[in-house]
Each structure stands twice: as structure tokens, then as C-alpha cells.
């Protein structure tokens, strides 16, 4: 029986190349949906064809219509199925909202699971019930809500959209985060926000980013692993540019099990935490789609994307899913490492970020290479993807900074 076709997207997602390679190595046929007119590293891969749809940032209705048409044009043969696999938050939103998917099975959050995956306030409430430490937070709709919270909570504070995919005027938007060290910085942030979307206002905790990963099967969680960020692309707070695998502490594993079981979750997940100077781990968010550091997972032999699809197809544990994760594997993203240097050189944008990295110390750390270190998005038979990924990472971030 032929393998089902897997349609992944968006092609611009950081984890897209690693996801595609995991699926290809498992024997699946893979296609991708991409934003029309948007460059990406995956377009240079010899293993996948990218099909363009209207970007949800331009027109959500047109994006949904294009997606429906694409599913119809790639429809599996009668008696077979296709798997629709969202790779980022906007793809999760889009795929969950599709009215008609035909013979396509959604390998991603849907219904109440999608609501949880796309709303940070729901996530912190679920995490608190599961026993995680969660920084004090409030949901704000008006400037008064923000200032009332700041009157009872000491600075610094962090402000970020409560919805992972804020919707305004039939468009999927992206909003920045604001870190505020004092009232003056808070007033600037509130003026920039202007009440356009629901806002999560929270006490700002500094520390080292860590992550918990796994696959939720019908009879329990499989393929546990964890990592620690060595560097973030932007020291103010962003995805990692370098990370290292580590052992998952039993207490955090128990809390993660409680959270995932309570949510009735199925499939892959990532729980992002922040470990402060005293060793306490604070909940940040839950990701219900492939994470940016998928390269590190795969370098440990953890084929989360392929296993996730196998679970979607038949609900059984794929071979290898119970293998233990390897410790102390380091993985670096070259483009993000270069951007990290530029962010360090630019300096902190808030007085709350008092522990800003030293430029020359950072250079020394980045030059400390080991032969065992691995790279994001590198594959010997697909080298153009790696080169394009480095270029677009730098180009897109510099262009975004100018605008």
C-alpha cells in the first residue's frame, strides 16, 4: 500500500526543512504550502514541491479559500488519505478553521486543543492547575487594565498579545513584546499597543530558556526529551540560536504529564520554561506544533515529525519512539548566531535587561566549537537549504528591523 501524502506548512517555518527530511526518511511523499511571493529555504529543497497560497497576513478569507482549493487539487486517490501537518501557529489557526478537508486528516491541534495552543492566557491557567510555577499575570483589554496591574505588581513587566495569532481586519497579525522596567517605559508600550488586541501583562522573569518535548499517545506520553538554550537569537527573548540537550527532571516531567493529560492532548508538544538564578522553572508557553529546535531533537535520533504522523495514521507507537534521548548534544543555527552578535552589539532596549551579554565574551563563546556540534537545517544531499536558510535569516531580520 503506498504511503500517504503529507502536506506541511507554512514552508517559511523555522522547523520546515527538518520536518520534511524526517518525513522523507520515513518514506512519505511530502508537499508544502507556502506564502505567495515569500522566499524560504524550503523552496530550495530537492525533496519537496512548494504550492503557494495567499498569505494570511494579507487576507484571511482568501488564504482559507486558497487552502481549500489546494487540498482539492492534491486530493488523495479514492480509498487513501492525506495528512495535513501545520508547522507554525498561523498554519495551526488556518488548518483548524478549514470547513472542508475531504480525505485529509489534520495532524495538528483542533477544537479545544487548538484553542489552548493559540491562547497564552488559557495556557498559563492550565499550567497553574498542573502545578507549574507561573509568573503573576492578567488579561488586559484597556490601558486602565495594564496600569491597574502595574499598581499592584512590581516592575519589570512584560506585555505580549494573549492570542498567538491576533486577528484584525481579516488579517493575521504579528505584534511585538514589550519589556518595561518602569512607568515611563510602560506608558510608551501602552501607546504603541493602543488596545488593538487582548494583552497578557505579566511579571518579567529573567533566566535561561529550557524546553520539554514529547508525543502524547492514547496510552501516555512517549519520546520525552529536554533542552537548554545556550544563546537566544535576541537576548531580550526569542528562539534559540544554540541549544544543548539535557536530562528532564522528574518533577517537571510529572507536571508536564498533568498538563498534557488535563488538556486531552494528542501528538507532539513543547513546553517552554524559564529557569531563574535560584533554579526555579517558570512556565512560559505551550507549543502545539513543531518547535524551532527540531534539528537538535533529530540529531538525538528523535524523529518527532515522522512519529507524530504515524500516530495520526494508526494511533500506535512507531518503532524507535521509546529510545532514550541523548544528553549534551549541541546544535547551532548559523544565521541566528550571526544575528545574536548583531543584537548584542546593538544593546538592550529596556533598563530591565541589566544582564546584557558582553560582545567579546559572546564572540569567545561562539568560537568555542567542537567536532560533535551539529547544525540546524543541514543535510548533505540538500545543501542549498542550509545556505538559503542562513541568508534569509539574516536578510529577513535586518529588513524587519528597518521597518
ChimeraX attribute file (.defattr): number of C-alpha atoms within 10 A of each C-alpha:
attribute: neighborCount
match mode: 1-to-1
recipient: residues
	/A:1	4
	/A:2	8
	/A:3	12
	/A:4	19
	/A:5	21
	/A:6	23
	/A:7	27
	/A:8	25
	/A:9	27
	/A:10	28
	/A:11	29
	/A:12	22
	/A:13	23
	/A:14	25
	/A:15	23
	/A:16	26
	/A:17	29
	/A:18	25
	/A:19	26
	/A:20	27
	/A:21	23
	/A:22	21
	/A:23	22
	/A:24	16
	/A:25	11
	/A:26	15
	/A:27	14
	/A:28	18
	/A:29	18
	/A:30	21
	/A:31	19
	/A:32	23
	/A:33	22
	/A:34	23
	/A:35	21
	/A:36	13
	/A:37	10
	/A:38	11
	/A:39	16
	/A:40	24
	/A:41	23
	/A:42	30
	/A:43	21
	/A:44	20
	/A:45	21
	/A:46	12
	/A:47	16
	/A:48	19
	/A:49	17
	/A:50	22
	/A:51	18
	/A:52	19
	/A:53	21
	/A:54	20
	/A:55	21
	/A:56	21
	/A:57	17
	/A:58	15
	/A:59	14
	/A:60	19
	/A:61	14
	/A:62	15
	/A:63	21
	/A:64	20
	/A:65	14
	/A:66	16
	/A:67	21
	/A:68	18
	/A:69	14
	/A:70	16
	/A:71	19
	/A:72	15
	/A:73	9
	/A:74	13
	/A:75	17
	/A:76	17
	/A:77	10
	/A:78	7
	/A:79	6
	/A:80	14
	/A:81	18
	/A:82	25
	/A:83	21
	/A:84	23
	/A:85	27
	/A:86	29
	/A:87	25
	/A:88	24
	/A:89	20
	/A:90	23
	/A:91	22
	/A:92	26
	/A:93	21
	/A:94	19
	/A:95	24
	/A:96	18
	/A:97	13
	/A:98	12
	/A:99	10
	/A:100	10
	/A:101	17
	/A:102	13
	/A:103	18
	/A:104	22
	/A:105	16
	/A:106	20
	/A:107	27
	/A:108	27
	/A:109	25
	/A:110	17
	/A:111	9
	/A:112	12
	/A:113	16
	/A:114	19
	/A:115	17
	/A:116	22
	/A:117	24
	/A:118	25
	/A:119	19
	/A:120	23
	/A:121	21
	/A:122	16
	/A:123	22
	/A:124	22
	/A:125	13
	/A:126	19
	/A:127	25
	/A:128	15
	/A:129	14
	/A:130	18
	/A:131	16
	/A:132	23
	/A:133	17
	/A:134	20
	/A:135	16
	/A:136	13
	/A:137	19
	/A:138	18
	/A:139	18
	/A:140	21
	/A:141	15
	/A:142	16
	/A:143	15
	/A:144	11
	/A:145	14
	/A:146	21
	/A:147	17
	/A:148	12
	/A:149	19
	/A:150	19
	/A:151	10
	/A:152	8
	/A:153	14
	/A:154	12
	/A:155	18
	/A:156	22
	/A:157	24
	/A:158	20
	/A:159	25
	/A:160	19
	/A:161	24
	/A:162	21
	/A:163	21
	/A:164	18
	/A:165	21
	/A:166	18
	/A:167	16
	/A:168	12
	/A:169	9
	/A:170	13
	/A:171	17
	/A:172	19
	/A:173	16
	/A:174	14
	/A:175	14
	/A:176	11
	/A:177	16
	/A:178	22
	/A:179	25
	/A:180	24
	/A:181	19
	/A:182	16
	/A:183	15
	/A:184	9
	/A:185	18
	/A:186	22
	/A:187	15
	/A:188	13
	/A:189	18
	/A:190	17
	/A:191	10
	/A:192	12
	/A:193	21
	/A:194	12
	/A:195	13
	/A:196	14
	/A:197	19
	/A:198	17
	/A:199	24
	/A:200	21
	/A:201	25
	/A:202	23
	/A:203	21
	/A:204	19
	/A:205	18
	/A:206	18
	/A:207	17
	/A:208	17
	/A:209	24
	/A:210	25
	/A:211	23
	/A:212	22
	/A:213	26
	/A:214	23
	/A:215	25
	/A:216	22
	/A:217	18
	/A:218	15
	/A:219	9
	/A:220	11
	/A:221	20
	/A:222	19
	/A:223	20
	/A:224	19
	/A:225	23
	/A:226	24
	/A:227	24
	/A:228	23
	/A:229	20
	/A:230	18
	/A:231	25
	/A:232	21
	/A:233	22
	/A:234	19
	/A:235	19
	/A:236	19
	/A:237	13
	/A:238	11
	/A:239	18
	/A:240	24
	/A:241	24
	/A:242	26
	/A:243	23
	/A:244	21
	/A:245	23
	/A:246	19
	/A:247	15
	/A:248	18
	/A:249	10
	/A:250	9
	/A:251	11
	/A:252	15
	/A:253	16
	/A:254	13
	/A:255	18
	/A:256	22
	/A:257	17
	/A:258	18
	/A:259	22
	/A:260	22
	/A:261	16
	/A:262	13
	/A:263	14
	/A:264	12
	/A:265	22
	/A:266	23
	/A:267	25
	/A:268	27
	/A:269	24
	/A:270	20
	/A:271	21
	/A:272	20
	/A:273	24
	/A:274	22
	/A:275	17
	/A:276	14
	/A:277	11
	/A:278	7
	/A:279	10
	/A:280	12
	/A:281	20
	/A:282	21
	/A:283	22
	/A:284	21
	/A:285	22
	/A:286	25
	/A:287	19
	/A:288	25
	/A:289	23
	/A:290	26
	/A:291	23
	/A:292	19
	/A:293	25
	/A:294	24
	/A:295	26
	/A:296	26
	/A:297	23
	/A:298	18
	/A:299	19
	/A:300	18
	/A:301	15
	/A:302	25
	/A:303	23
	/A:304	24
	/A:305	26
	/A:306	22
	/A:307	25
	/A:308	27
	/A:309	25
	/A:310	19
	/A:311	21
	/A:312	18
	/A:313	16
	/A:314	9
	/A:315	15
	/A:316	13
	/A:317	18
	/A:318	14
	/A:319	9
	/A:320	12
	/A:321	19
	/A:322	13
	/A:323	13
	/A:324	14
	/A:325	21
	/A:326	16
	/A:327	15
	/A:328	16
	/A:329	18
	/A:330	23
	/A:331	25
	/A:332	23
	/A:333	25
	/A:334	21
	/A:335	22
	/A:336	24
	/A:337	23
	/A:338	17
	/A:339	21
	/A:340	22
	/A:341	20
	/A:342	16
	/A:343	18
	/A:344	19
	/A:345	13
	/A:346	10
	/A:347	15
	/A:348	17
	/A:349	12
	/A:350	15
	/A:351	14
	/A:352	21
	/A:353	17
	/A:354	10
	/A:355	11
	/A:356	13
	/A:357	17
	/A:358	13
	/A:359	17
	/A:360	12
	/A:361	10
	/A:362	15
	/A:363	13
	/A:364	11
	/A:365	12
	/A:366	16
	/A:367	9
	/A:368	7
	/A:369	10
	/A:370	8
	/A:371	5
	/A:372	10
	/A:373	15
	/A:374	17
	/A:375	17
	/A:376	27
	/A:377	30
	/A:378	18
	/A:379	15
	/A:380	7
	/A:381	10
	/A:382	17
	/A:383	14
	/A:384	18
	/A:385	21
	/A:386	23
	/A:387	16
	/A:388	19
	/A:389	26
	/A:390	19
	/A:391	15
	/A:392	16
	/A:393	19
	/A:394	18
	/A:395	14
	/A:396	12
	/A:397	14
	/A:398	13
	/A:399	9
	/A:400	9
	/A:401	8
	/A:402	7
	/A:403	6
